[in-house]
Amino acid sequence: MSNEPRRLLVVEDDLALAQALAEIFQDDGFVVTQRHDGLTGLSEARDGNYDLIVLDVMLPKRNGFAVCADLRLAGVHTPLLMLTAKDGELDEIEGLEVGADDFLRKPFEHNVLLARVHSLLRRHDHDVQRFISAGPVTLHLVEHRVTVRAHDVAVTPREFELLEFLVRHADVVVTKEEILDAVWGDQFSGDPNIVEVYIGYLRRKIDVDSSDSLIRTQRGRGYQMTRT
């Protein structure tokens, strides 16, 4: 594991509480970013590279349930701890159903909060290579299954290998030769245009709800898997 400090996003509209949470996590060695409403929290969680998200339920502009559901549909699987000041079990049930990993009611002890956060991180570290994502595309590595915006997409084993290579190199332009070596093997002696054929297969399967292809052709250079 990397020795770099963990990055944590706190989305909480109570400014005093948000700052108090940030100080607790900073004292524990985290690098903390704060956002104070659901829309900016959602944007930051989607675009930032965070190890964990602490998300309040009652937020202006977009509540925590909707933010969590949108993140999961977008293929963001960052561990998420949901906070609420409400009583009752229905909030907890709804939070878990939309994809929260854990749930904590206010008020809470600082050591309990930190224990929950570290537990989520340990669980995520153990499972991190069970899936990889780029934007709305998620590859479930153990099951060899692909989902796009939480919907299953049927792919062949070769298509899965190609998509995995592209997702692992998301935002990087990879050449046709690099793809052939990684997916078909360096001893491949067939028609190199097989790459274009399989790129076409994947586009027809994963770009159903998108006007722009998630796999972009960079003329004279190769292909680039995007995260948007």
Secondary structure, 3 states (H helix, E strand, C coil): CCCCCCEEEEECCCHHHHHHHHHHHHHCCCEEEEECCHHHHHHHHHHCCCCEEEEECCCCCCCHHHHHHHHHHCCCCCCEEEEECCCCCHHHHHHHHCCCCEEEECCCCHHHHHHHHHHHHHHHHHHHHHEEEECCEEEECCCCEEEECCEEECCCHHHHHHHHHHHHCCCCEECHHHHHHHHHCCCCCCCCCHHHHHHHHHHHHHCCCCCCCCEEEECCCEEEECCC
